[in-house]
Amino acid sequence: MEKFRTLEHLKAQVTVVRWHLHAAELDNGEKMRRHLDSASLTYQGALELLAQLALPDGENAAIAGQLAELRERLRAAGQPV
């Protein structure tokens, strides 16, 4: 669907990953695991969308940098990314 292949949607995905990571820090047990799994799934979708979008170099680098930071947070939480 074209409406989900936009920079705005990509930024929303990055925000959702951050939200799930933050929520995982506040929870434990099954809730934490669900937040981490959701963060990983959304992160993978954001990576795929970034590869599909033709963004200006500066915007691409900014989003790629944010995703790199999120990848490290996911790895630190034990998520395979």
N, C-alpha and C positions, 0 to 999 in steps of 0.2 A: 504494500500500500504506500503510495507516494507521500501521503500526509505524515507518515512516520519516518520519512527519509529527509529530515531537515536538521539544521544546526540546533534549532530550539529543542527538538526531541532528543538530540544527542546530549545537550546540556542538562535536560531533565533526567536522562538516564544517569549521568554523573552525579547529580544531586540525590537520586534514589539510592545509588550505591553508598554514598556518604551517609545517608540517613540510616540505612540498614546496618552499616558498620558502627555507627554511634549507638543505635538501639541494641546491638549485640553486646556492646560494652556495658550496658545497663542491666542486661538480663543474664541468666545462666541456664544451664540445662538445655531442654528441648527448644525453648524460645530463642536462646542464643544461637543454637545450631540452625534454626529456620532462618533467622536474620542473616547469618553468614552464607547460607545456601542461596538465599535471594540476592544478596550482594554479589556473589560470584556469578550467578546467572545473568544479572543485569549488567555486570561488568563485561561479560563475554558479548552480550548484545551491543554494548557501546563500542567495543573494539571492532566488531563487524561493521557497524554503521559508520565509524570513522573511516574505515577502509573504502566504503562505498561513496562517501561524500567527496566532492571536489571543493575543498575549502582553500581559502587563501593561506599561504605558508604560515603566516603569523598565527592565525586562528587554529590551524592544524597543529602547530607546535604547542600552543597553549593547552589544547585539549589532550594532546598526547602526553604532555607533562603531568596533567592532572590524573590521567589514567595510570601513568607510571607510579605516581604516589599511591593511588588506590591499590594497584597490584601489590606493592610492598606491604601495605596494611593488611591485605587479604592473606598474603603469604605469612606474615607475622601471626595471624590468627589461625594458621594451619590449613588454609584453603589452598587446594591445588589449582593454580592459575598459570 
